[in-house]
Amino acid sequence: MLGNNCPIVFAFDDNFFECGYVAIKSMIDNCTSGSFLKIFILYSDLSIDNIELLKTLSNSNVEFNFIKMDDIVKSYAGDLILSPQWTVTTYYRLWIPQLFKDYKRVIYLDSDLIVQFDITEFMQLDIGNNYVAAVIDQGIASGLQSEFSRYLYKALNTNDLSEYFNAGILIMNIEELIKFDFFNTCMKVRREIKNPGCADQDVLNVVCQGKVFFMDWVNNAQTVFFSEYGKNLLPDFLAIPENIEFYNKYLNIFKNAKIIHYTSGDKPWTNPGLKYADRFWAVARNTPVYESIIYSALRKDNNCKSNLRGKIKYSFLEKIFSLKNQGKHKVICLLGMKLKIKRKK
């Protein structure tokens, strides 16, 4: 670390700008130490207007820096598996050690979160010579996502997912990562994992295995259990007695959560009823992007409603028949009657 600077890296483009803005605003609002926040945005497509809007958050203790990644990443495009869920932006964190060689450590944060404490506390944490400090992925390490866990056992060649970490909040030990040749190792592992389920997160878990400082869960309280996906899996999960203790511990972390991370498909802007979405809206409501978030949500909803096929599906067919996966079972609803069938392995 240079002087009293606290380097924090985000990676997002225009399509994730509003939530990124809210995340940054929550972080700045809770920084009380007087440290100088050097905020870096790694991006490909970020409009001038959005860049200027972020700069309005600058003050005597906050500085913004923008790094366009296109030319840096293009040589490795063939090594990155992309999908609607995993865009090139999610891989940008792999370049952090190369980009920030002048720092001993760098904080990386996803954009779908709310910071509720002074983020500079992360700079004081003693993580030894570990490559990263992180929090377990509470959905995967718990065994909630049993089918996905089976994939990971095979793809990551491990028998223990209890230390599989979530890569959305990282303290990166730059000195150790550079000595380790982190980036080239990541690219090698990326090529070896043919069909990653969690994109670069799988890669990071393989590369950093045995060199992770595991932080308390309050530093990355993940909402996966509260999502519609998580709630569908929960009955089968809690049917296993040893899982109850994990779930109770999980519920307790939100009482003192330092960061609330909206993992899984449900986000506050797509599901306002999501538990702890109110924390996001409390910040968003006092930002210039609030109306844009509301407008985008309404536009997506109207697009769905204006589609005839969507209308039929959601207003008629689902009242007659629906089929949903629920943990190890399929739940068939026919004319109001439910039938639960065990799924084939």
C-alpha positions as CSV (number, residue, x, y, z in Angstrom):
1,M,0.0,0.0,0.0
2,L,1.3,3.5,-0.9
3,G,0.9,5.9,2.1
4,N,-2.6,5.9,3.4
5,N,-4.2,5.0,0.1
6,C,-6.8,2.3,0.0
7,P,-7.1,0.9,-3.6
8,I,-10.5,-0.6,-4.4
9,V,-11.3,-2.2,-7.7
10,F,-14.7,-2.7,-9.4
11,A,-15.4,-4.1,-12.8
12,F,-18.6,-3.2,-14.6
13,D,-20.0,-1.7,-17.8
14,D,-23.1,0.4,-18.7
15,N,-25.5,-2.5,-18.3
16,F,-24.5,-2.9,-14.6
17,F,-23.7,0.8,-14.0
18,E,-26.6,1.7,-11.7
19,C,-26.0,-1.0,-9.2
20,G,-22.3,-0.4,-9.3
21,Y,-22.9,3.3,-8.5
22,V,-25.1,2.3,-5.6
23,A,-22.4,-0.1,-4.3
24,I,-19.8,2.6,-4.5
25,K,-22.0,5.2,-2.8
26,S,-22.7,2.8,0.1
27,M,-18.9,2.3,0.5
28,I,-18.1,6.0,0.4
29,D,-20.9,6.8,2.9
30,N,-19.5,4.3,5.4
31,C,-15.8,5.3,5.1
32,T,-15.0,7.1,8.4
33,S,-11.3,6.5,8.8
34,G,-10.1,9.5,6.8
35,S,-8.1,7.2,4.5
36,F,-7.8,8.1,0.8
37,L,-10.0,5.8,-1.3
38,K,-8.5,5.2,-4.8
39,I,-11.4,3.6,-6.7
40,F,-10.5,1.9,-9.9
41,I,-13.2,0.9,-12.5
42,L,-12.2,-1.8,-15.0
43,Y,-14.4,-1.5,-18.0
44,S,-15.0,-2.1,-21.7
45,D,-18.2,-0.2,-22.5
46,L,-18.8,2.7,-20.1
47,S,-20.3,5.9,-21.5
48,I,-18.8,9.3,-20.9
49,D,-22.0,10.4,-19.1
50,N,-21.7,7.5,-16.7
51,I,-18.0,8.1,-16.1
52,E,-18.8,11.8,-15.3
53,L,-21.6,10.8,-13.0
54,L,-19.3,8.5,-11.0
55,K,-16.8,11.4,-10.7
56,T,-19.4,13.5,-8.9
57,L,-18.8,11.1,-6.0
58,S,-15.2,12.3,-5.7
59,N,-14.1,14.4,-2.8
60,S,-10.9,15.2,-0.9
61,N,-10.8,11.6,0.2
62,V,-12.1,9.8,-2.9
63,E,-10.5,9.6,-6.3
64,F,-11.7,7.7,-9.4
65,N,-9.6,6.0,-12.0
66,F,-10.8,4.3,-15.1
67,I,-9.0,1.5,-16.9
68,K,-10.3,0.4,-20.3
69,M,-9.6,-3.3,-20.7
70,D,-10.3,-4.0,-24.3
71,D,-6.7,-4.0,-25.5
72,I,-5.4,-5.7,-22.4
73,V,-7.9,-8.6,-22.7
74,K,-8.2,-9.2,-26.4
75,S,-5.1,-11.5,-26.7
76,Y,-6.8,-13.9,-24.3
77,A,-10.3,-13.8,-25.7
78,G,-10.1,-17.4,-26.8
79,D,-9.3,-18.5,-23.2
80,L,-12.5,-17.0,-21.8
81,I,-15.8,-18.9,-21.9
82,L,-18.6,-16.3,-22.2
83,S,-22.3,-16.6,-21.7
84,P,-25.3,-14.2,-21.0
85,Q,-24.5,-14.8,-17.3
86,W,-20.7,-14.7,-17.5
87,T,-19.5,-11.7,-19.5
88,V,-15.9,-10.8,-20.2
89,T,-16.1,-8.2,-17.3
90,T,-16.2,-11.0,-14.7
91,Y,-12.7,-12.1,-15.8
92,Y,-11.2,-8.7,-15.3
93,R,-10.2,-9.4,-11.7
94,L,-7.6,-11.9,-13.0
95,W,-5.6,-9.0,-14.3
96,I,-5.5,-7.1,-11.0
97,P,-2.0,-8.2,-9.9
98,Q,-0.5,-7.2,-13.2
99,L,-2.3,-3.8,-13.2
100,F,-1.6,-2.9,-9.6
101,K,2.0,-3.9,-9.0
102,D,2.7,-0.8,-7.0
103,Y,0.4,-1.9,-4.2
104,K,0.9,-4.6,-1.5
105,R,-2.8,-5.5,-1.5
106,V,-5.9,-4.5,-3.4
107,I,-9.6,-4.9,-2.5
108,Y,-11.8,-6.2,-5.2
109,L,-15.6,-5.8,-4.9
110,D,-18.5,-7.0,-7.1
111,S,-21.2,-4.5,-8.0
112,D,-24.2,-6.3,-6.6
113,L,-23.7,-5.5,-3.0
114,I,-24.1,-3.0,-0.2
115,V,-21.2,-1.9,2.0
116,Q,-22.2,-1.3,5.7
117,F,-18.8,-0.7,7.3
118,D,-15.6,1.2,6.8
119,I,-14.0,-0.8,4.0
120,T,-10.5,0.4,4.9
121,E,-10.6,-2.1,7.8
122,F,-9.7,-4.7,5.2
123,M,-6.3,-3.1,4.7
124,Q,-5.5,-3.7,8.4
125,L,-6.3,-7.4,8.3
126,D,-3.3,-9.7,8.7
127,I,-3.7,-12.3,6.0
128,G,-0.1,-13.6,6.2
129,N,1.4,-14.9,3.0
130,N,-1.9,-16.1,1.6
131,Y,-2.8,-15.2,-1.9
132,V,-6.3,-13.8,-1.1
133,A,-8.7,-13.3,1.8
134,A,-12.2,-14.3,1.1
135,V,-15.5,-15.8,2.5
136,I,-16.8,-19.2,1.7
137,D,-19.5,-19.3,-1.0
138,Q,-22.5,-20.0,1.4
139,G,-24.7,-21.6,-1.2
140,I,-22.0,-24.0,-2.5
141,A,-20.0,-24.8,0.6
142,S,-23.2,-25.5,2.5
143,G,-24.3,-28.2,0.0
144,L,-27.5,-26.3,-0.7
145,Q,-26.8,-26.5,-4.5
146,S,-26.2,-30.3,-4.4
147,E,-26.3,-30.8,-8.2
148,F,-23.8,-28.0,-8.8
149,S,-21.7,-29.4,-6.0
150,R,-21.4,-32.7,-7.8
151,Y,-20.1,-30.8,-10.9
152,L,-17.5,-29.0,-8.8
153,Y,-16.3,-32.2,-7.2
154,K,-15.5,-33.5,-10.7
155,A,-14.4,-30.3,-12.4
156,L,-12.2,-29.0,-9.5
157,N,-10.9,-32.5,-8.6
158,T,-11.7,-31.9,-4.9
159,N,-13.4,-33.9,-2.2
160,D,-14.1,-30.8,0.0
161,L,-16.2,-27.8,-1.0
162,S,-16.4,-26.5,2.6
163,E,-13.6,-24.1,1.7
164,Y,-14.9,-23.1,-1.8
165,F,-14.9,-19.3,-1.6
166,N,-17.0,-16.6,-3.2
167,A,-14.9,-14.4,-5.5
168,G,-17.1,-11.3,-5.3
169,I,-15.2,-9.9,-2.3
170,L,-11.5,-10.4,-2.2
171,I,-8.5,-8.9,-0.5
172,M,-5.7,-9.7,-3.0
173,N,-2.1,-10.0,-1.8
174,I,-0.4,-8.5,-4.8
175,E,3.2,-9.2,-3.8
176,E,2.5,-13.0,-3.3
177,L,0.3,-13.3,-6.4
178,I,3.0,-11.8,-8.6
179,K,5.7,-14.1,-7.2
180,F,3.4,-17.0,-7.8
181,D,2.9,-16.0,-11.5
182,F,-0.8,-15.8,-10.8
183,F,-2.2,-14.6,-14.1
184,N,-0.5,-17.2,-16.3
185,T,-1.5,-19.9,-13.8
186,C,-5.1,-18.8,-14.0
187,M,-5.0,-18.9,-17.8
188,K,-3.6,-22.4,-17.7
189,V,-6.3,-23.6,-15.2
190,R,-9.0,-21.8,-17.3
191,R,-8.0,-23.9,-20.3
192,E,-8.0,-27.1,-18.2
193,I,-11.6,-26.6,-16.8
194,K,-13.5,-27.2,-20.0
195,N,-17.0,-26.1,-18.8
196,P,-16.7,-23.9,-15.7
197,G,-19.9,-23.5,-13.7
198,C,-18.8,-20.2,-12.1
199,A,-16.5,-18.8,-14.7
200,D,-13.4,-17.3,-13.0
201,Q,-14.6,-18.2,-9.5
202,D,-13.8,-21.8,-10.3
203,V,-10.4,-20.8,-11.6
204,L,-9.6,-18.8,-8.5
205,N,-10.6,-21.6,-6.2
206,V,-8.2,-24.0,-7.9
207,V,-5.3,-21.6,-8.2
208,C,-5.6,-20.3,-4.6
209,Q,-6.3,-23.6,-3.0
210,G,-4.5,-23.9,0.4
211,K,-3.5,-20.2,0.2
212,V,-6.7,-18.5,1.3
213,F,-7.3,-16.6,4.5
214,F,-11.0,-17.2,5.3
215,M,-12.7,-14.2,6.7
216,D,-15.8,-14.2,8.9
217,W,-19.0,-14.6,7.0
218,V,-20.2,-11.1,8.0
219,N,-17.7,-9.7,5.4
220,N,-19.7,-11.3,2.6
221,A,-23.3,-12.1,3.7
222,Q,-24.7,-13.7,0.6
223,T,-28.5,-13.7,0.0
224,V,-28.6,-17.0,-2.0
225,F,-30.8,-18.7,0.7
226,F,-33.4,-15.9,0.3
227,S,-33.7,-16.0,-3.5
228,E,-36.5,-17.9,-5.1
229,Y,-34.0,-20.5,-6.2
230,G,-32.7,-20.9,-2.7
231,K,-36.1,-21.1,-1.1
232,N,-37.1,-23.9,-3.5
233,L,-34.0,-25.9,-2.4
234,L,-34.4,-25.1,1.3
235,P,-36.9,-27.8,2.4
236,D,-34.7,-30.6,1.2
237,F,-31.6,-28.9,2.6
238,L,-33.2,-28.6,6.1
239,A,-34.4,-32.2,6.0
240,I,-30.8,-33.1,6.7
241,P,-30.3,-32.5,10.5
242,E,-26.7,-31.4,10.3
243,N,-27.6,-28.6,7.9
244,I,-29.8,-26.9,10.5
245,E,-26.8,-25.6,12.4
246,F,-25.3,-24.1,9.2
247,Y,-28.6,-22.4,8.3
248,N,-29.0,-20.9,11.8
249,K,-25.4,-19.5,11.6
250,Y,-26.2,-18.2,8.2
251,L,-29.3,-16.3,9.4
252,N,-27.4,-14.8,12.3
253,I,-24.7,-13.2,10.1
254,F,-27.1,-10.7,8.7
255,K,-27.6,-9.1,12.1
256,N,-24.1,-7.7,11.9
257,A,-23.3,-8.0,8.2
258,K,-20.6,-5.7,7.0
259,I,-21.3,-6.4,3.4
260,I,-24.6,-7.7,2.0
261,H,-24.0,-9.5,-1.3
262,Y,-27.0,-10.1,-3.6
263,T,-25.8,-13.5,-5.0
264,S,-27.9,-15.8,-7.2
265,G,-30.3,-14.5,-9.9
266,D,-32.5,-12.5,-7.6
267,K,-31.4,-8.9,-7.1
268,P,-33.2,-6.0,-5.4
269,W,-33.9,-4.4,-8.8
270,T,-35.4,-7.6,-10.2
271,N,-37.1,-8.8,-7.0
272,P,-37.9,-5.9,-4.5
273,G,-39.3,-8.5,-2.1
274,L,-36.0,-10.1,-1.7
275,K,-35.0,-10.2,2.0
276,Y,-32.6,-7.3,2.7
277,A,-33.3,-5.6,-0.6
278,D,-34.4,-2.7,1.5
279,R,-30.7,-2.0,2.4
280,F,-30.0,-1.5,-1.3
281,W,-33.1,0.7,-1.9
282,A,-32.2,2.8,1.2
283,V,-29.0,3.8,-0.6
284,A,-30.3,3.9,-4.1
285,R,-33.2,6.2,-3.2
286,N,-30.7,9.0,-2.5
287,T,-28.7,8.8,-5.7
288,P,-29.2,10.2,-9.2
289,V,-29.5,6.7,-10.6
290,Y,-32.6,5.8,-8.6
291,E,-35.1,6.7,-11.4
292,S,-33.0,4.9,-13.9
293,I,-33.2,1.7,-11.9
294,I,-36.9,2.0,-11.6
295,Y,-37.4,2.8,-15.3
296,S,-35.2,-0.2,-16.3
297,A,-37.2,-2.5,-14.1
298,L,-40.5,-1.3,-15.4
299,R,-39.4,-1.5,-19.0
300,K,-38.3,-5.1,-18.6
301,D,-41.6,-5.9,-17.0
302,N,-43.6,-4.2,-19.8
303,N,-41.6,-6.0,-22.4
304,C,-42.5,-9.3,-20.9
305,K,-46.2,-8.3,-20.6
306,S,-46.4,-7.0,-24.1
307,N,-45.2,-10.4,-25.5
308,L,-48.3,-12.5,-26.3
309,R,-46.4,-15.7,-25.5
310,G,-45.3,-14.3,-22.1
311,K,-48.9,-13.3,-21.3
312,I,-50.2,-16.8,-22.0
313,K,-47.4,-18.4,-20.0
314,Y,-47.7,-16.3,-16.9
315,S,-51.4,-15.4,-16.8
316,F,-53.0,-18.6,-17.9
317,L,-50.8,-21.7,-18.3
318,E,-49.1,-21.5,-14.9
319,K,-52.5,-21.5,-13.3
320,I,-53.3,-24.8,-14.9
321,F,-49.9,-26.6,-15.0
322,S,-46.4,-25.9,-13.8
323,L,-43.2,-27.9,-13.3
324,K,-40.5,-26.8,-10.9
325,N,-37.3,-28.3,-9.6
326,Q,-37.1,-28.4,-5.8
327,G,-33.9,-29.9,-4.6
328,K,-34.0,-33.6,-5.3
329,H,-37.6,-33.5,-6.4
330,K,-39.8,-32.3,-9.2
331,V,-43.0,-30.6,-8.1
332,I,-45.8,-30.8,-10.6
333,C,-48.9,-28.6,-10.1
334,L,-52.0,-29.5,-12.1
335,L,-55.2,-27.7,-11.5
336,G,-54.2,-26.7,-8.0
337,M,-53.0,-30.2,-7.0
338,K,-49.3,-30.8,-6.2
339,L,-47.4,-34.0,-6.9
340,K,-43.8,-34.4,-5.7
341,I,-41.6,-36.8,-7.6
342,K,-38.0,-37.7,-6.8
343,R,-35.7,-36.7,-9.6
344,K,-33.4,-39.1,-11.4
345,K,-29.7,-38.7,-10.7
